[in-house]
């Protein structure tokens, strides 16, 4: 929506104004103005002040009696006014013109040499003929058929003139033949005492003019379920620091106050349904923008000065907001190739971590990202929807919280943040010396809380799940510590993050049963396809899709049934590396074979498929109005774990969190 377009003609008009300044002196310009007024100007014209084109609200108006300007605009030319149809006063220096319907024009400080047309009332504004301004001596820089340029005043009056003094007995000094206008509501003149009632008129803005609002532009774009509306206020000055605007946020929108700024009143309903209203005030202008509950950001641009209002509205919360490529965190890149979407992360700034919800619970990926202070994340491995427990390997900080099926492709992460891809078969291994000093090594059978008298079980405590039984021993240990922290008989609830080992002493007599006893606990990855000894986090899912840049899909090797629903075409997610960068991949729709081919075609070096379909979620912070963004176009179900990209300690990315 444009109030007034100025681009495209500015350079031409600026040249014309400058040429007019060179050609005409003040007397010559005044004579030309009088001559044009005498001959009549065919149409209204734009107005400039000091060579600066003004808003459309200051354009001249053409009447039967000739061309005129609104009285409320005259202070911008240095003319002090009283804006009253019954008692009009115009004052410039030592010259003054007064007008009333009863007495017509009266001059003070000079003598009128020609008849002046009467003022006109139109649209609630009182208009003064240009001949009156010429009589007052208002300086003109250029007067062409396409532009009327007045000299910038030395000062702008800060207030209105008081009522005219009571007339003396002397006859008024008027030009010969000056007409006495009659109000439309009054009968033809009879007795002077029956004068027309006073008509309302717009007050003269008592402010110092600093800029004109030339253009208001509005654009709107939809990004899935997010509407972004931009309102640009463009002024006739280059430096936005001249525009001392202030913003007041209201319940249904915001109000931008523009002191010292002139403009043309506007009231409009935008395409978004929001209301936009620009009005003149006693100190300048004010713009109200209804935002419909959206979030607005306001900033400035220069050359020309602009105030920009970006309003973002989440129009449909049943659909996840999309990624905004312009607001990604530092070091994060987004790329789309057909239906394949890729989010890559600078390994110098970010490292990957496995983040889990409390055992037996599920969470949104965005919540898991926030809980770890991350910038992005993708859902993890397969799980049982009934219990919300993973069905394959999950390891965090060197602790295996879910046991491995020992056949599926696994993503491993070292303490340095390097990624590993392969097929480990990790187990806890306990070692030490028995009571007779003989060395021993025992492998943990199962990772679970539920006790089994015939098994040696391990469980990482969550602070609410019980382990052990009356006839079983439970030890609290820390991998690498070399000794038992505490020992119990019966049922106990291990604190969150504590590794508990439960066994029947009759079956495992070599294991200690007292706190402080020597005991070594280690996580043996049992793999040769990568340096798994350095892994601290791991997550199994599968199948492995790409390795070394080539498709290596082999469902039989990993025990996948290609006739089952897990293999159906659906939304697909994976985690891999692209150009040495950890990368989250999302395919809008396709089979694992389609996904693998798309990844290899995009240059992905290694990638393992994660739980897909209704679990597929890829999230990154930022987004439109900081809503965050999702690669998936539908909401996915909550999950027990996720792969999260977190800032490396000591980096700029970490400092921002």
C-alpha positions as CSV (number, residue, x, y, z in Angstrom):
1,X,0.0,0.0,0.0
2,X,1.6,3.2,-1.1
3,X,0.7,6.6,0.3
4,X,3.0,8.4,-2.2
5,X,5.4,7.0,-4.7
6,X,8.6,9.1,-5.1
7,X,11.0,6.7,-6.7
8,X,11.7,6.8,-10.4
9,X,11.1,10.6,-10.7
10,X,13.3,11.8,-7.8
11,X,16.4,12.4,-9.9
12,X,14.5,14.2,-12.6
13,X,12.5,16.4,-10.2
14,X,15.6,17.1,-8.1
15,X,17.4,18.4,-11.3
16,X,14.4,20.6,-12.1
17,X,14.4,22.1,-8.6
18,X,18.1,22.9,-8.7
19,X,17.8,24.5,-12.1
20,X,14.9,26.6,-10.9
21,X,17.1,27.8,-8.0
22,X,19.8,29.0,-10.4
23,X,17.5,30.7,-12.8
24,X,15.2,32.7,-10.5
25,X,16.0,35.3,-7.9
26,X,13.4,36.0,-5.1
27,X,11.6,38.8,-7.0
28,X,11.7,36.9,-10.2
29,X,10.2,33.9,-8.5
30,X,7.5,35.9,-6.8
31,X,6.6,37.6,-10.1
32,X,6.4,34.2,-11.8
33,X,4.2,32.9,-9.1
34,X,1.9,35.9,-9.4
35,X,1.8,35.6,-13.2
36,X,1.0,31.9,-13.0
37,X,-1.7,32.6,-10.5
38,X,-3.1,35.3,-12.7
39,X,-3.3,33.1,-15.7
40,X,-4.6,30.1,-13.7
41,X,-2.9,26.7,-13.1
42,X,-4.7,23.8,-14.7
43,X,-4.2,21.2,-11.9
44,X,-3.0,20.7,-8.4
45,X,0.7,20.2,-7.9
46,X,3.1,18.4,-5.6
47,X,4.9,20.7,-3.1
48,X,8.5,20.7,-2.1
49,X,10.2,22.6,0.8
50,X,13.8,23.4,0.4
51,X,14.1,21.1,-2.5
52,X,12.6,18.1,-0.5
53,X,9.5,16.6,-2.0
54,X,6.7,16.5,0.5
55,X,4.0,13.9,1.1
56,X,0.8,13.9,-0.9
57,X,-1.0,15.6,2.0
58,X,0.8,18.8,1.3
59,X,-0.1,18.9,-2.4
60,X,-1.9,22.0,-3.6
61,X,-5.6,21.9,-4.3
62,X,-7.4,23.4,-7.3
63,X,-10.6,25.3,-6.8
64,X,-12.8,27.4,-9.1
65,X,-11.1,30.5,-7.6
66,X,-7.6,29.1,-8.2
67,X,-4.9,27.0,-6.6
68,X,-4.6,26.9,-2.8
69,X,-2.8,25.2,0.1
70,X,-4.3,23.9,3.4
71,X,-3.8,26.3,6.2
72,X,-2.5,23.6,8.6
73,X,0.5,23.1,6.2
74,X,1.6,26.7,6.2
75,X,3.7,26.7,9.4
76,X,6.1,24.4,7.5
77,X,6.7,27.4,5.2
78,X,7.4,29.6,8.2
79,X,3.9,31.2,8.3
80,X,2.2,31.6,11.7
81,X,-1.5,31.0,11.4
82,X,-4.8,31.0,13.2
83,X,-6.8,28.2,11.5
84,X,-10.3,29.5,11.9
85,X,-12.8,30.0,9.0
86,X,-14.4,32.9,10.9
87,X,-11.1,34.5,11.9
88,X,-8.2,33.5,9.7
89,X,-4.8,35.0,10.4
90,X,-1.6,34.5,8.4
91,X,1.7,36.1,9.6
92,X,5.2,36.2,8.1
93,X,7.7,38.6,9.6
94,X,6.1,42.0,9.8
95,X,3.3,41.2,7.3
96,X,-0.1,39.8,8.2
97,X,-3.3,38.9,6.4
98,X,-6.6,38.5,8.2
99,X,-9.8,37.2,6.8
100,X,-13.4,36.9,8.1
101,X,-16.6,36.2,6.2
102,X,-18.0,39.5,7.2
103,X,-15.1,41.8,6.3
104,X,-13.0,39.8,3.7
105,X,-9.2,40.2,3.5
106,X,-7.4,42.7,5.7
107,X,-3.7,43.5,5.4
108,X,-1.4,44.7,8.2
109,X,2.1,46.0,7.5
110,X,1.6,46.3,3.8
111,X,-1.0,47.2,1.3
112,X,-2.8,44.7,-0.9
113,X,-2.5,45.7,-4.6
114,X,-4.9,43.1,-6.1
115,X,-8.0,41.2,-5.2
116,X,-7.5,37.9,-3.3
117,X,-9.8,34.9,-3.7
118,X,-11.6,33.9,-0.5
119,X,-10.4,30.8,1.4
120,X,-12.1,27.5,0.7
121,X,-13.3,24.9,3.1
122,X,-13.0,21.3,1.8
123,X,-12.7,17.9,3.5
124,X,-12.5,19.5,6.9
125,X,-9.5,21.7,6.0
126,X,-9.4,25.4,5.3
127,X,-7.4,26.3,2.1
128,X,-5.7,29.6,1.4
129,X,-5.1,30.8,-2.2
130,X,-1.5,30.9,-3.3
131,X,-2.0,34.6,-4.1
132,X,-2.2,35.3,-0.4
133,X,1.1,33.6,0.2
134,X,2.7,35.6,-2.7
135,X,1.3,38.8,-1.0
136,X,2.8,37.8,2.3
137,X,6.2,37.3,0.6
138,X,6.6,33.5,1.1
139,X,9.9,32.7,-0.7
140,X,9.6,30.4,-3.7
141,X,12.5,28.4,-5.1
142,X,10.9,27.0,-8.2
143,X,7.4,27.2,-9.7
144,X,6.9,24.8,-12.6
145,X,3.8,23.0,-14.0
146,X,4.9,19.9,-12.2
147,X,6.3,21.2,-8.9
148,X,5.9,24.0,-6.5
149,X,9.1,24.4,-4.3
150,X,9.1,26.8,-1.4
151,X,12.2,27.9,0.5
152,X,12.8,26.2,3.8
153,X,12.0,28.6,6.6
154,X,14.5,29.8,9.1
155,X,12.1,28.6,11.8
156,X,8.8,26.9,12.1
157,X,6.2,28.5,14.4
158,X,5.5,26.5,17.5
159,X,2.0,27.7,18.2
160,X,-1.1,29.2,16.7
161,X,-1.9,32.9,16.6
162,X,-4.5,34.3,19.1
163,X,-7.8,35.7,17.9
164,X,-7.7,38.9,15.8
165,X,-7.8,42.2,17.8
166,X,-11.2,43.9,17.8
167,X,-11.6,46.1,14.6
168,X,-11.2,49.8,15.0
169,X,-13.6,52.3,13.6
170,X,-11.4,52.8,10.7
171,X,-12.4,51.1,7.5
172,X,-10.5,47.8,6.9
173,X,-7.7,47.9,4.4
174,X,-8.8,45.5,1.7
175,X,-8.1,45.1,-1.9
176,X,-10.7,46.6,-4.3
177,X,-13.4,44.1,-5.2
178,X,-12.5,41.6,-2.5
179,X,-15.5,39.2,-2.3
180,X,-17.2,38.5,1.0
181,X,-17.9,34.7,1.1
182,X,-21.1,33.4,2.5
183,X,-21.2,30.1,4.5
184,X,-23.1,27.4,2.6
185,X,-25.4,27.1,5.7
186,X,-26.3,30.8,5.8
187,X,-28.8,32.6,3.6
188,X,-27.8,35.3,1.1
189,X,-26.3,38.2,3.0
190,X,-28.9,40.4,4.6
191,X,-28.0,41.7,8.1
192,X,-24.4,41.4,9.0
193,X,-25.5,40.3,12.5
194,X,-26.8,37.0,11.0
195,X,-23.3,35.7,10.3
196,X,-22.7,32.0,9.7
197,X,-21.9,29.8,12.7
198,X,-18.3,28.8,13.2
199,X,-17.1,25.8,11.3
200,X,-14.6,23.3,12.7
201,X,-11.2,23.3,11.2
202,X,-8.1,21.1,11.7
203,X,-5.7,22.6,14.2
204,X,-2.3,23.7,13.0
205,X,0.3,21.2,14.2
206,X,2.5,23.1,16.7
207,X,5.7,21.1,16.0
208,X,9.1,21.6,14.3
209,X,9.1,19.7,11.0
210,X,11.9,17.2,10.8
211,X,10.8,14.9,8.0
212,X,8.0,13.8,5.8
213,X,6.6,10.3,5.5
214,X,6.6,9.8,1.8
215,X,5.7,6.2,1.4
216,X,4.2,3.3,3.3
217,X,4.8,-0.1,1.7
218,X,3.3,-3.4,2.9
219,X,4.3,-6.9,1.9
220,X,3.1,-10.2,3.1
221,X,4.5,-13.7,2.7
222,X,3.4,-17.2,4.0
223,X,5.9,-19.8,5.2
224,X,3.9,-22.9,5.8
225,X,1.9,-22.0,9.0
226,X,3.8,-18.7,9.6
227,X,2.7,-15.3,8.2
228,X,5.4,-12.6,7.9
229,X,4.1,-9.1,7.2
230,X,6.5,-6.2,6.6
231,X,5.5,-2.5,6.9
232,X,8.1,0.0,5.7
233,X,7.8,3.6,6.5
234,X,10.0,5.6,4.1
235,X,10.9,9.2,4.8
236,X,12.4,12.0,2.8
237,X,15.7,12.1,4.7
238,X,18.6,9.8,4.4
239,X,19.5,9.3,8.0
240,X,17.1,7.3,10.2
241,X,18.5,9.0,13.3
242,X,16.5,12.1,12.4
243,X,13.3,10.0,13.0
244,X,13.0,9.9,16.8
245,X,10.2,7.4,16.8
246,X,8.8,5.6,19.9
247,X,6.8,2.4,20.1
248,X,4.0,1.5,22.4
249,X,2.7,-2.0,22.4
250,X,-1.0,-2.4,23.0
251,X,-3.2,-5.4,23.5
252,X,-4.2,-5.7,19.9
253,X,-1.2,-4.1,18.1
254,X,1.4,-1.4,18.4
255,X,1.5,2.3,18.0
256,X,4.5,4.1,16.5
257,X,4.7,7.8,17.4
258,X,6.7,10.0,14.9
259,X,7.3,13.4,16.4
260,X,8.1,16.1,13.9
261,X,7.0,14.0,11.0
262,X,4.3,15.0,8.5
263,X,2.3,12.6,6.5
264,X,-0.9,11.9,4.7
265,X,-3.7,10.3,6.8
266,X,-4.4,6.7,5.9
267,X,-6.8,4.1,7.2
268,X,-6.7,0.7,5.6
269,X,-7.3,-3.0,6.2
270,X,-4.3,-5.0,5.0
271,X,-4.3,-8.3,3.1
272,X,-3.5,-10.1,6.4
273,X,-6.7,-8.6,8.0
274,X,-4.6,-6.3,10.2
275,X,-5.6,-2.6,10.5
276,X,-3.2,0.2,9.5
277,X,-4.0,3.7,10.5
278,X,-1.8,6.8,10.0
279,X,-3.0,10.0,11.6
280,X,-1.7,13.5,12.2
281,X,-1.2,14.6,15.8
282,X,-0.4,17.8,17.5
283,X,3.3,16.8,17.6
284,X,3.7,15.0,14.3
285,X,2.2,11.7,13.1
286,X,1.3,8.4,14.7
287,X,0.8,5.0,13.1
288,X,-1.3,2.2,14.6
289,X,-0.8,-1.3,13.3
290,X,-3.1,-4.1,14.5
291,X,-1.0,-7.2,14.7
292,X,-3.6,-9.9,15.5
293,X,-1.5,-11.4,18.2
294,X,1.6,-11.6,16.1
295,X,5.1,-10.8,17.3
296,X,6.6,-7.6,15.9
297,X,10.2,-6.5,15.5
298,X,11.1,-2.9,14.6
299,X,14.4,-1.7,13.1
300,X,15.7,1.1,10.9
301,X,17.4,1.3,7.5
302,X,19.1,4.3,5.9
303,X,19.4,6.0,2.5
304,X,16.5,6.8,2.6
305,X,15.5,6.6,6.2
306,X,13.1,3.8,6.8
307,X,11.4,2.3,9.9
308,X,10.6,-1.3,9.3
309,X,8.0,-3.3,11.2
310,X,8.1,-7.1,10.7
311,X,5.2,-8.9,12.3
312,X,5.3,-12.7,12.4
313,X,2.1,-14.6,13.2
314,X,1.8,-18.3,13.8
315,X,-1.5,-18.8,12.0
316,X,-2.0,-22.6,12.5
317,X,-0.5,-24.3,15.5
318,X,-1.6,-27.7,14.2
319,X,1.3,-27.5,11.8
320,X,5.0,-27.1,12.9
321,X,6.7,-23.8,11.9
322,X,9.2,-24.1,9.1
323,X,13.0,-23.4,9.2
324,X,13.9,-19.8,8.5
325,X,17.2,-20.0,6.5
326,X,17.9,-16.3,7.5
327,X,17.9,-16.9,11.2
328,X,19.9,-20.1,11.6
329,X,22.4,-20.2,14.5
330,X,26.0,-19.3,13.7
331,X,27.8,-22.2,12.0
332,X,24.6,-23.9,10.9
333,X,23.7,-24.3,7.2
334,X,20.5,-25.4,5.5
335,X,20.3,-27.0,2.1
336,X,17.4,-28.4,0.2
337,X,17.7,-30.8,-2.8
338,X,14.3,-31.8,-4.1
339,X,12.5,-33.5,-1.2
340,X,15.7,-33.9,0.8
341,X,16.5,-31.4,3.5
342,X,19.9,-31.2,5.2
343,X,21.0,-29.3,8.3
344,X,24.8,-29.2,8.7
345,X,26.8,-28.0,11.7
346,X,30.3,-26.6,12.0
347,X,32.3,-29.2,14.0
348,X,34.5,-26.5,15.5
349,X,31.4,-24.9,17.1
350,X,29.1,-27.9,17.9
351,X,29.3,-31.5,19.0
352,X,26.7,-34.2,19.0
353,X,25.3,-35.7,22.2
354,X,22.7,-38.3,23.0
355,X,20.0,-36.8,25.2
356,X,17.3,-38.9,26.8
357,X,14.0,-38.3,28.6
358,X,13.6,-39.9,32.0
359,X,13.3,-43.7,31.7
360,X,9.8,-44.7,30.7
361,X,8.9,-41.2,29.5
362,X,8.8,-39.5,26.1
363,X,9.4,-35.9,25.2
364,X,9.3,-33.6,22.2
365,X,12.6,-33.2,20.4
366,X,12.5,-29.4,20.9
367,X,12.2,-30.0,24.7
368,X,15.2,-32.4,24.6
369,X,17.2,-29.8,22.7
370,X,16.4,-27.1,25.2
371,X,17.2,-29.4,28.2
372,X,20.7,-29.9,26.9
373,X,21.3,-26.2,25.8
374,X,21.5,-27.3,22.2
375,X,20.7,-25.6,18.9
376,X,19.2,-28.5,17.0
377,X,18.2,-32.1,17.3
378,X,16.6,-35.1,15.6
379,X,14.7,-38.0,17.1
380,X,16.7,-41.1,18.1
381,X,16.2,-44.8,17.8
382,X,13.3,-47.2,17.8
383,X,11.2,-47.7,21.0
384,X,8.2,-49.5,22.4
385,X,5.3,-47.0,22.3
386,X,3.6,-48.8,25.2
387,X,6.4,-48.4,27.7
388,X,8.3,-45.6,26.0
389,X,11.5,-47.6,26.5
390,X,14.2,-47.9,23.8
391,X,14.5,-51.3,22.1
392,X,18.2,-50.9,21.2
393,X,21.4,-49.4,22.4
394,X,21.5,-46.0,24.1
395,X,24.6,-44.8,25.8
396,X,25.3,-41.5,27.4
397,X,28.5,-40.2,29.1
398,X,29.9,-43.7,29.1
399,X,26.8,-45.3,30.7
400,X,24.7,-47.8,28.7
401,X,21.1,-46.9,29.6
402,X,19.6,-49.4,27.2
403,X,21.1,-52.7,26.0
404,X,22.2,-53.5,22.5
405,X,20.5,-55.9,20.1
406,X,24.1,-56.3,18.8
407,X,23.1,-56.3,15.1
408,X,21.9,-52.9,14.1
409,X,23.9,-49.9,12.7
410,X,25.0,-47.6,15.4
411,X,26.2,-44.0,15.6
412,X,28.9,-43.4,18.2
413,X,30.3,-40.1,19.5
414,X,33.7,-39.7,21.1
415,X,34.5,-37.3,24.0
416,X,36.0,-35.0,21.4
417,X,32.7,-35.0,19.4
418,X,33.9,-37.2,16.5
419,X,31.3,-39.4,15.0
420,X,31.6,-43.2,14.4
421,X,29.5,-45.5,12.3
422,X,29.5,-49.3,12.7
423,X,28.2,-52.3,14.4
424,X,29.5,-52.5,18.0
425,X,28.1,-55.1,20.5
426,X,28.7,-53.3,23.8
427,X,28.6,-55.0,27.2
428,X,29.6,-54.0,30.8
429,X,32.5,-56.1,32.0
430,X,33.4,-56.5,35.7
431,X,36.9,-57.5,36.7
432,X,39.0,-57.9,39.8
433,X,40.4,-60.6,42.1
434,X,38.4,-63.0,44.2
435,X,38.9,-63.8,47.9
436,X,41.8,-66.1,47.0
437,X,43.5,-63.5,44.8
438,X,42.5,-65.2,41.5
439,X,41.7,-62.7,38.8
440,X,38.2,-62.8,37.2
441,X,36.2,-61.2,34.5
442,X,32.4,-61.3,34.3
443,X,30.2,-59.9,31.6
444,X,26.8,-58.3,32.4
445,X,24.0,-60.2,30.9
446,X,21.3,-57.5,30.6
447,X,20.6,-53.8,31.1
448,X,17.3,-53.4,32.9
449,X,15.8,-52.6,36.2
450,X,13.7,-55.7,36.7
451,X,15.8,-58.3,38.7
452,X,16.5,-61.8,37.5
453,X,18.0,-64.3,40.0
454,X,19.9,-66.2,37.2
455,X,21.4,-63.0,35.6
456,X,23.9,-60.3,36.3
457,X,22.0,-57.1,35.5
458,X,22.9,-53.4,35.2
459,X,20.7,-50.4,35.4
460,X,21.5,-46.6,35.4
461,X,19.2,-45.1,38.0
462,X,16.5,-42.6,37.2
463,X,15.6,-41.8,40.8
464,X,12.3,-43.6,40.7
465,X,12.7,-47.1,39.5
466,X,13.5,-49.9,42.0
467,X,16.1,-52.7,41.5
468,X,17.1,-55.8,43.5
469,X,15.2,-58.2,45.7
470,X,15.4,-59.7,49.2
471,X,17.8,-62.4,48.2
472,X,19.9,-60.4,45.7
473,X,22.9,-58.1,46.2
474,X,23.0,-54.6,44.5
475,X,26.2,-52.6,44.2
476,X,26.4,-48.9,43.3
477,X,29.5,-48.3,41.2
478,X,31.2,-45.7,39.0
479,X,32.9,-47.0,35.8
480,X,36.6,-46.4,36.2
481,X,36.5,-45.7,40.0
482,X,37.9,-49.2,40.9
483,X,35.8,-49.8,43.9
484,X,32.2,-50.3,45.2
485,X,30.4,-47.2,46.4
486,X,27.7,-48.8,48.3
487,X,26.2,-52.3,48.7
488,X,22.6,-53.4,49.5
489,X,20.4,-56.5,50.0
490,X,16.8,-56.1,49.0
491,X,15.0,-53.6,46.8
492,X,16.5,-50.1,46.4
493,X,16.0,-47.1,44.2
494,X,19.3,-45.9,42.7
495,X,19.8,-42.2,42.4
496,X,19.6,-40.7,38.9
497,X,22.8,-41.4,36.9
498,X,24.1,-44.1,39.3
499,X,25.1,-47.5,37.8
500,X,23.6,-50.3,39.9
501,X,24.7,-54.0,39.5
502,X,22.3,-56.7,40.8
503,X,23.1,-60.4,41.2
504,X,22.6,-63.6,43.2
505,X,25.8,-64.1,45.2
506,X,25.4,-67.8,45.0
507,X,25.7,-67.6,41.2
508,X,28.5,-65.0,41.2
509,X,30.5,-65.7,44.3
510,X,33.6,-63.9,43.0
511,X,31.9,-60.5,43.0
512,X,32.3,-58.3,46.2
513,X,29.4,-57.6,48.5
514,X,30.7,-54.7,50.6
515,X,31.3,-51.0,50.1
516,X,34.9,-50.1,49.4
517,X,35.8,-53.5,47.9
518,X,37.9,-53.5,44.7
519,X,35.9,-53.7,41.5
520,X,36.6,-52.5,38.0
521,X,33.7,-51.7,35.7
522,X,34.3,-50.9,32.0
523,X,32.1,-50.6,28.9
524,X,33.6,-53.0,26.3
525,X,32.4,-52.0,22.8
526,X,33.5,-55.2,21.2
527,X,33.9,-53.7,17.7
528,X,36.7,-53.5,15.1
529,X,35.0,-51.4,12.4
530,X,35.9,-48.0,14.1
531,X,37.9,-46.7,17.1
532,X,34.9,-47.4,19.5
533,X,37.1,-47.4,22.6
534,X,36.9,-43.6,22.6
535,X,33.1,-43.5,22.4
536,X,31.1,-42.0,25.2
537,X,27.7,-41.7,23.6
538,X,26.0,-44.1,21.2
539,X,22.7,-44.8,19.6
540,X,21.6,-47.8,17.6
541,X,18.8,-47.6,14.9
542,X,19.6,-48.6,11.3
543,X,19.9,-49.5,8.7
544,X,23.2,-48.0,7.7
545,X,22.3,-46.1,4.5
546,X,25.6,-44.6,3.2
547,X,29.2,-45.4,4.0
548,X,32.2,-43.7,2.3
549,X,29.8,-41.9,0.0
550,X,28.2,-45.1,-1.3
551,X,24.9,-46.8,-0.7
552,X,25.5,-49.8,1.6
553,X,21.9,-50.6,2.5
554,X,21.7,-54.3,3.7
555,X,18.5,-55.0,5.6
556,X,19.2,-58.7,6.0
557,X,22.5,-58.0,7.7
558,X,20.7,-55.9,10.4
559,X,17.7,-58.2,10.7
560,X,15.1,-55.8,9.2
561,X,11.9,-57.3,7.7
562,X,11.4,-55.4,4.5
563,X,7.7,-56.6,4.4
564,X,7.0,-54.9,7.7
565,X,5.7,-51.4,8.3
566,X,9.1,-50.2,9.4
567,X,10.2,-50.4,5.8
568,X,7.3,-48.7,4.2
569,X,7.6,-45.4,2.3
570,X,7.2,-42.6,4.8
571,X,9.0,-39.6,6.3
572,X,12.6,-40.5,6.8
573,X,15.3,-39.1,9.1
574,X,19.0,-39.9,9.4
575,X,22.2,-38.6,11.0
576,X,25.4,-38.5,9.0
577,X,28.3,-36.4,7.8
578,X,28.5,-34.1,4.8
579,X,31.7,-32.3,4.0
580,X,33.1,-33.3,7.4
581,X,30.2,-31.7,9.2
582,X,27.6,-33.5,11.4
583,X,24.4,-33.4,9.4
584,X,20.7,-34.0,10.1
585,X,18.9,-35.3,7.0
586,X,15.1,-35.4,6.4
587,X,13.3,-36.8,3.4
588,X,9.7,-35.7,2.9
589,X,8.6,-39.1,1.7
590,X,10.2,-42.2,0.4
591,X,11.5,-45.7,1.2
592,X,14.9,-46.4,2.9
593,X,16.3,-47.2,-0.6
594,X,15.0,-43.8,-1.9
595,X,16.5,-42.1,1.1
596,X,19.9,-43.8,0.7
597,X,20.1,-42.8,-3.0
598,X,19.2,-39.2,-2.2
599,X,21.8,-38.9,0.5
600,X,24.6,-40.4,-1.7
601,X,23.5,-38.1,-4.5
602,X,23.8,-35.1,-2.2
603,X,27.4,-35.9,-1.3
604,X,26.7,-37.3,2.2
605,X,29.6,-39.5,3.2
606,X,28.1,-41.6,6.1
607,X,24.6,-41.9,7.4
608,X,22.5,-44.1,9.6
609,X,18.7,-44.1,9.5
610,X,16.9,-43.2,12.7
611,X,13.3,-44.0,13.7
612,X,11.2,-42.6,11.0
613,X,7.5,-42.2,10.1
614,X,5.4,-40.8,12.9
615,X,8.6,-40.3,15.0
616,X,10.5,-38.3,12.4
617,X,11.3,-34.9,13.8
618,X,14.2,-32.5,12.9
619,X,14.3,-29.2,14.8
620,X,16.5,-26.2,14.9
621,X,16.3,-23.1,17.0
622,X,15.8,-19.6,15.6
623,X,13.0,-19.6,13.0
624,X,10.4,-16.9,12.4
625,X,10.0,-14.7,15.5
626,X,12.2,-17.3,17.3
627,X,9.4,-19.9,17.0
628,X,12.1,-22.5,16.1
629,X,11.9,-24.4,12.8
630,X,11.1,-28.0,11.8
631,X,12.1,-29.9,8.6
632,X,9.0,-32.1,9.1
633,X,5.8,-30.6,7.9
634,X,3.5,-32.5,10.4
635,X,3.8,-32.8,14.1
636,X,5.5,-36.1,15.2
637,X,4.9,-38.1,18.4
638,X,7.1,-37.7,21.4
639,X,10.2,-39.8,21.7
640,X,12.4,-41.2,24.5
641,X,15.7,-39.8,23.1
642,X,17.3,-37.6,20.5
643,X,20.6,-36.6,19.0
644,X,21.3,-33.0,20.0
645,X,23.9,-30.6,18.6
646,X,25.3,-28.6,21.6
647,X,27.8,-25.7,21.5
648,X,31.4,-26.7,22.3
649,X,32.6,-25.2,25.6
650,X,34.6,-22.1,25.1
651,X,33.3,-21.2,21.7
652,X,31.2,-18.2,20.6
653,X,28.3,-20.5,20.1
654,X,28.5,-21.6,23.8
655,X,28.7,-18.0,24.9
656,X,25.4,-17.2,23.3
657,X,23.5,-20.0,25.1
